[in-house]
Amino acid sequence: MKTHFNMHRISQKIIFKKVTDFVTSIILYILLLALLVGVANILFDIKSMFYGSSNGGFSQVVSGVLTIFVLIDLFKTFVDYREHEEIRITYVTDATILIVMREIAVGVYVQRFDYQFILGMSVLILTLGIIRAMAVKYPPIKTNQLQTIQ
């Protein structure tokens, strides 16, 4: 009787895998759509920058390009998770560094810097740089490498 019950039992790992695959697929499609819309917006901003429209401008193009870089890093993170079922800390720190750089670039063009903002962003970039350097220098040990060490 126990074997019959175990055969029809649904594995939680299988359900979790299917749900995470479904959710990451949806997120990847949303990120892909956001990338396409972002590139179209950048092309529109470049066109309006050349024709002198008040809507466009160099700062909007720079902000848009940096936003696209952030989306590309997030896309890489989700693709890596989907393929390897792990998230690399370097991808996350790269995306976060790009977000901070985007905020700094936007702040430069808007000229809204005060010393707290500059100090906060400097500490954040320094911390993220240290985390990224340590993640590259000390990568995580894979399970099969751990077994050969022991």
C-alpha positions in Angstrom: 0.0 0.0 0.0 2.9 2.4 0.8 4.5 1.9 -2.7 1.2 2.7 -4.4 0.9 5.9 -2.4 4.5 6.9 -3.2 4.1 6.4 -6.9 1.3 8.9 -7.2 2.8 11.5 -4.9 3.8 14.7 -6.6 7.4 15.8 -5.9 7.7 19.3 -4.5 11.0 19.7 -6.4 9.3 19.1 -9.7 6.5 21.5 -8.9 9.1 24.2 -7.8 11.1 23.6 -11.0 8.1 24.0 -13.2 6.9 27.1 -11.4 10.3 28.8 -11.4 10.7 27.9 -15.1 7.3 29.4 -15.9 8.0 32.6 -13.9 11.5 33.1 -15.3 10.2 32.6 -18.8 7.6 35.3 -18.3 10.2 37.6 -16.8 12.5 37.0 -19.7 9.8 37.8 -22.3 8.9 41.0 -20.3 12.6 42.0 -20.2 13.0 41.3 -24.0 9.9 43.5 -24.7 11.4 46.2 -22.4 14.7 46.0 -24.3 12.9 46.4 -27.7 10.8 49.3 -26.4 13.9 50.9 -24.9 15.9 50.7 -28.1 12.9 52.2 -30.0 12.8 55.0 -27.5 16.5 55.7 -27.8 16.2 55.8 -31.6 13.2 58.3 -31.2 15.3 60.4 -28.8 18.2 60.5 -31.2 15.9 61.5 -34.0 14.3 64.3 -32.0 17.8 65.4 -30.8 18.9 65.9 -34.4 15.7 67.8 -35.3 15.9 70.0 -32.2 12.7 68.9 -30.5 12.4 70.0 -26.9 11.5 66.4 -25.9 14.8 64.9 -26.9 18.2 65.6 -25.7 21.6 64.2 -25.0 20.8 63.5 -21.4 17.8 61.4 -22.3 19.8 59.4 -24.8 22.5 58.8 -22.2 19.9 57.8 -19.6 18.2 55.5 -22.1 21.4 53.8 -23.1 22.4 53.2 -19.5 18.9 51.8 -18.8 19.3 49.4 -21.7 22.6 48.3 -20.2 20.8 47.6 -16.9 18.1 45.6 -18.7 20.8 43.6 -20.6 22.5 42.7 -17.3 19.2 41.7 -15.7 18.4 39.6 -18.8 21.8 37.9 -18.5 21.1 37.2 -14.8 17.7 35.5 -15.6 19.1 33.5 -18.5 22.0 32.3 -16.3 19.5 31.3 -13.6 17.3 29.5 -16.1 20.3 27.5 -17.5 22.3 26.8 -14.3 19.7 27.3 -11.6 22.0 29.7 -9.7 22.6 33.5 -9.8 26.1 34.8 -10.2 26.9 37.6 -7.8 29.0 39.3 -10.5 25.9 39.8 -12.7 23.9 41.2 -9.9 26.7 43.6 -8.8 27.3 44.6 -12.5 23.6 45.5 -12.8 23.6 47.4 -9.5 26.8 49.3 -10.5 25.1 50.3 -13.8 22.0 51.5 -12.0 24.2 53.7 -9.7 26.1 55.0 -12.7 22.9 55.8 -14.5 21.7 57.8 -11.5 25.0 59.7 -11.4 24.8 60.4 -15.1 21.2 61.6 -14.8 22.2 63.7 -11.8 25.1 65.3 -13.7 22.8 66.5 -16.5 20.1 67.7 -14.1 22.8 69.2 -11.8 21.1 68.1 -8.5 24.2 67.0 -6.6 24.6 67.7 -3.0 27.4 66.3 -0.8 25.2 63.6 0.8 24.3 62.2 -2.7 27.9 62.2 -3.8 29.1 60.6 -0.6 26.3 58.0 -0.6 26.9 57.0 -4.3 30.7 56.9 -3.7 30.3 54.5 -0.7 27.9 52.4 -2.7 30.1 52.1 -5.7 33.2 51.3 -3.5 31.2 48.6 -1.6 29.9 47.1 -4.9 33.4 47.2 -6.4 34.8 45.3 -3.4 32.0 42.7 -3.5 32.6 42.2 -7.2 36.3 41.9 -6.9 35.9 39.4 -4.1 33.4 37.4 -6.1 35.8 37.2 -9.0 38.8 36.3 -6.8 36.9 33.8 -4.7 34.4 32.1 -6.9 32.0 29.6 -5.2 33.1 26.0 -5.1 31.0 23.7 -7.3 29.5 20.5 -5.8 31.7 18.2 -7.9 34.8 20.2 -7.0 33.9 20.0 -3.3 33.7 16.2 -3.6 37.1 15.9 -5.2 38.6 18.1 -2.4 37.2 15.9 0.3 
